[in-house]
Amino acid sequence: MPTAPAPSALAQAAHSSWDWSAAADFMPRFWDGVLVTLQVLALGSVISFTLGLVWALALRAPYRLVRWPVAAVTEFIRTTPLLVQLFFLFFVLPEWGVRFSALTTGILAIGLHYSTYTAQVYRAGIDAVPRGQWEAATALSLPAHRTWSAVILPQALRRIAPALGNYVISMLKDTPLLAGISVLEMLQQSRLEGASTFQYTEPLTVVGVAFVLIAYPASLLVRALERRLAR
């Protein structure tokens, strides 16, 4: 009957399977990938938060000709996969004369996709503002833009800030999808490194740890923000 290998043998085998020099060689590519990932995350968040607010305000418009098309578009985007939208923007739009770089396409796709989710967050936050606040603004004869900027949106944003922060983390976890259109983010860089050196363990492990080191502190900040706003 075969015997199990000794613990020292297992430790030696695990140690021999990790090559520190391969991990060190990957670091220049890794930092390039980190820069691209953070760029996509930052610009995609700006687009999603800004466009999401536009969608939310349009969905509250008094005219059906505004509300219905916006509702149809946002529902379509929200219910189709992000990867399909990436491929459509990158491979189909150029046939119609609309062409962007792979990085720009990835940023636009993530920003547009998540704007439909943040729109619902904005909508819920606005609906949660007490009706008395609207009536008080009307009693003070505040113009519409002043009512929104000074009364409604500040109160709504206080309620929805944690939810928006959670979507930032979700965007981070979806950045590897951009490898499908050859954006050189962290995962794509690790795949290229593995293909050139035939050592996948080190680059993929480094990238996995990097996602944890970025996402976990961000989640802690979101929780701290939620507790602070609750007080």
C-alpha positions in Angstrom: 0.0 0.0 0.0 1.6 3.4 -1.0 2.5 5.7 1.7 1.9 9.4 1.8 4.9 11.6 1.2 6.5 13.1 4.3 5.6 16.7 5.2 9.1 17.8 4.4 8.9 16.4 0.9 5.6 18.2 0.3 7.1 21.5 1.6 10.1 21.0 -0.7 7.9 20.3 -3.7 5.8 23.4 -3.0 8.9 25.5 -2.6 10.4 24.2 -5.9 7.2 25.0 -7.8 7.5 28.7 -7.1 10.2 30.7 -8.9 10.9 34.0 -7.4 13.0 35.1 -10.3 10.0 34.5 -12.6 7.9 36.6 -10.3 10.5 39.4 -10.3 10.8 39.3 -14.1 7.0 39.7 -14.4 6.9 42.9 -12.2 7.6 45.4 -15.1 4.6 44.0 -17.0 2.6 43.8 -13.8 3.0 47.5 -13.0 2.0 48.4 -16.6 -1.1 46.2 -16.1 -1.9 47.8 -12.7 -1.7 51.3 -14.3 -4.1 50.3 -17.1 -6.5 48.6 -14.6 -6.6 51.7 -12.3 -7.1 54.0 -15.3 -10.0 51.9 -16.5 -11.5 51.8 -13.0 -11.1 55.6 -12.4 -12.4 56.8 -15.8 -15.1 54.1 -15.9 -16.4 55.2 -12.5 -16.5 58.8 -13.6 -18.6 57.9 -16.6 -20.9 55.5 -14.8 -21.6 58.0 -11.9 -22.1 60.9 -14.3 -24.2 59.1 -16.9 -26.1 57.3 -14.2 -27.3 60.6 -12.8 -28.3 61.7 -16.2 -30.3 58.5 -16.7 -31.9 58.9 -13.3 -33.0 62.4 -13.9 -34.3 61.5 -17.4 -36.4 58.7 -15.9 -38.1 61.3 -13.7 -38.8 63.6 -16.6 -42.5 64.6 -16.9 -42.6 63.6 -20.6 -43.1 60.0 -21.8 -41.1 60.7 -24.9 -38.1 61.1 -22.6 -38.8 58.5 -20.0 -39.7 55.6 -22.2 -36.7 55.6 -24.6 -34.3 56.0 -21.6 -36.0 53.2 -19.7 -35.8 50.9 -22.8 -32.1 51.7 -23.4 -31.0 51.3 -19.8 -33.0 48.1 -19.4 -31.4 46.7 -22.5 -27.9 47.6 -21.4 -28.5 46.2 -17.9 -29.8 42.9 -19.1 -27.1 42.1 -21.6 -23.6 40.8 -20.6 -20.8 43.3 -20.4 -18.6 41.0 -22.6 -21.2 41.1 -25.4 -21.2 44.9 -25.2 -17.4 45.0 -25.3 -17.4 42.9 -28.5 -20.1 45.0 -30.0 -18.3 48.3 -29.4 -14.9 46.9 -30.5 -15.8 44.7 -33.5 -19.2 46.0 -34.8 -19.0 49.7 -34.5 -15.9 50.0 -36.7 -18.0 48.6 -39.5 -20.2 51.6 -39.2 -17.3 54.0 -39.2 -17.1 54.4 -35.4 -13.7 53.3 -34.1 -12.0 53.6 -30.7 -8.8 52.2 -29.3 -9.1 49.0 -27.2 -8.5 50.9 -24.0 -11.0 53.6 -24.8 -13.6 51.0 -25.8 -13.1 49.2 -22.5 -13.5 52.4 -20.5 -16.6 53.4 -22.4 -18.1 49.9 -22.1 -17.6 49.6 -18.4 -18.8 53.1 -17.7 -21.9 52.7 -19.9 -22.8 49.3 -18.5 -22.5 50.3 -14.9 -24.2 53.6 -15.5 -27.5 51.7 -15.8 -27.0 50.2 -12.3 -26.0 53.5 -10.7 -29.0 55.1 -12.3 -31.2 52.8 -10.2 -29.2 53.7 -7.1 -29.6 57.4 -7.8 -33.3 56.9 -8.4 -33.7 55.1 -5.1 -31.8 57.8 -3.2 -33.9 60.5 -4.8 -37.1 58.7 -4.0 -36.0 58.3 -0.3 -35.7 62.1 0.2 -38.8 63.0 2.3 -41.6 64.7 0.4 -41.4 67.6 3.0 -38.1 68.6 1.5 -39.6 69.1 -1.9 -42.5 71.1 -0.4 -40.1 73.3 1.6 -38.1 74.1 -1.5 -41.3 75.0 -3.3 -42.4 77.2 -0.3 -39.1 79.0 -0.5 -39.6 79.6 -4.2 -36.3 77.9 -5.1 -35.7 77.5 -8.8 -35.6 73.9 -10.0 -31.8 73.7 -10.5 -31.3 75.1 -7.0 -33.8 72.6 -5.5 -31.8 69.8 -7.0 -28.3 71.0 -6.3 -28.8 72.3 -2.8 -31.7 70.3 -1.3 -32.4 67.0 -3.1 -29.1 65.6 -4.4 -27.0 66.3 -1.3 -29.5 64.2 0.8 -29.8 61.5 -1.8 -26.0 61.2 -2.2 -25.6 60.7 1.5 -27.9 57.7 1.3 -26.4 56.1 -1.8 -22.7 56.7 -1.4 -22.0 53.1 0.0 -23.9 51.5 -2.9 -21.9 53.5 -5.4 -18.7 52.4 -3.7 -19.8 48.8 -4.0 -20.2 49.2 -7.8 -16.6 50.6 -8.0 -15.4 47.3 -6.5 -17.6 45.4 -9.0 -16.1 47.4 -11.8 -12.6 46.4 -10.6 -13.5 42.7 -10.7 -14.9 43.1 -14.2 -11.7 44.7 -15.7 -10.3 41.2 -16.6 -13.1 41.0 -19.2 -11.2 43.7 -21.2 -8.6 41.1 -22.0 -11.2 39.8 -24.6 -10.5 42.9 -26.7 -6.7 42.8 -26.1 -6.5 45.6 -23.4 -3.3 45.0 -21.5 -4.7 45.1 -18.0 -3.3 42.9 -15.2 -4.8 39.6 -16.3 -3.8 40.0 -19.9 -0.3 40.9 -18.9 0.0 37.7 -16.8 -1.3 35.6 -19.7 1.3 37.2 -22.0 4.0 36.6 -19.5 3.0 33.0 -19.1 2.9 32.4 -22.9 6.4 33.8 -23.3 8.0 32.0 -20.4 5.7 28.9 -20.0 5.4 29.8 -16.3 1.9 30.7 -15.4 1.9 30.1 -11.6 3.9 33.2 -10.7 2.2 35.9 -12.9 -1.3 34.6 -12.2 -0.7 34.4 -8.4 0.7 37.9 -8.4 -2.3 39.3 -10.2 -4.7 37.4 -7.9 -3.0 38.8 -4.8 -3.1 42.3 -6.4 -6.9 42.1 -6.9 -7.3 41.2 -3.2 -5.0 44.0 -2.1 -6.9 46.5 -4.1 -10.5 45.3 -3.5 -10.3 44.4 0.2 -9.2 47.8 1.4 -11.7 49.4 -0.9 -14.5 47.3 0.7 -13.3 48.4 4.1 -13.5 52.0 3.1 -17.0 51.5 1.8 -18.1 50.0 5.1 -16.5 52.8 7.1 -18.2 55.3 4.9 -21.5 53.5 5.4 -21.1 53.6 9.2 -20.1 57.2 9.1 -23.1 58.2 7.0 -25.5 56.2 9.2 -24.4 58.3 12.2 
